């Protein structure tokens, strides 16, 4: 555990840039397409702003910048956005249909991702694994090269 301190603006601004690059690299390599890389870069940057900034701010404010802390925060940053998307999709299905039986039946087809549609569960879990790698890589790179390089 390091000394608690207030984060600098550059430390916070670097996070979505690192997330976008890491997301594009990992999803682009896995999907072997520019579209996968571009979509992952946008999603990773948005996740870094919406979820990563509060997590990293808290970590720096509490002196939690060890490798273990980076791993935990990275897993959270990687896992939570897709889980939130599925929960949102499930709520949307329920609000639209008004029937829990419809939602239960539809879940058998796959994971509801708003805007994207329903994807097979196997694809969802593959994306979740890749997103977790993006989250871990993002926070580790951020802590290693941006946070630790502070004079």
Order of alpha helices (4+ residues) and beta strands (2+ residues): alpha-alpha-alpha-alpha-alpha-beta-beta-alpha
